Amino acid sequence: MAQADGTEKRRVPAIERAVAVMNLLADSPRPLGVSDIARDLGLPKSSVHGICETLADLDLLRLGPTGYGPGPRPLRWGSAYLARTSLVQEFQTQVARDSLLSDYTVTLSTLDGPNVVYLACHNADKPLGFTFQSGQNLPAVFTATGKAMLAALPPEDRRARLSGPWHAPFTRNSVADAAAFEAQLPRWRALGYAMDNGEIREGMICLGAAVLNADRRPVAGIAISLTAAEARPEVCETLGRVIVAVAARLAQY
């Protein structure tokens, strides 16, 4: 099948078959056995057996006494999609209606392993020497939203995300290692927001707060960025309170 630019899409038949199985079971009013699935989809029983066992091991399917049915993991994916979609829309609404926010660069991001990925960005006209972009990835340990979200995670989850080699520093201010990072966390928890003090780019200060779900786990982070010249203590204190309040409003979505 050709794409819009004329190149051919590279499809993976095994994934297509797995999705076909999941779609069949999602539409079925009852669990189905391997023989039923193979017959309905016109696939070899041996292939269906391997697909179902793999999907069950991944919590995408559940095996019961009478056959396979949908598992719990797709609920997590669906919830994440819906949450992020509504979060992005509400983020844009909040920035548009708040003159204080619209004067600054404001970003919405989420954790992706040891990184943050930016979901939405409002880049102000004020020069920061750095432009955020949707889809951009940065090391979570150097960013304000990453610090805030990691601080809100259970220790074992945080350690698992940061178990790989430490990212090379972006600036002389970038936190040097896991021990130094852990030492910062009590301050961020006490403040309710975290700070990137020139760790992504020297001269740029970011304040970030975690957006928490009903289980108090971070689903996103919102940050406001300013220049070091602007970042007087009283300004940071005011903007820190603002960003915490915005994160609380976004948590409702």
Beta strands, then each sheet from edge to edge (+ up, - down):
strand 1: 61-64
strand 2: 67-70
strand 3: 105-112
strand 4: 115-122
strand 5: 137-139
strand 6: 194-197
strand 7: 204-212
strand 8: 218-227
sheet 1: 1+ 2-
sheet 2: 5+ 4- 3+ 8- 7+ 6-
end
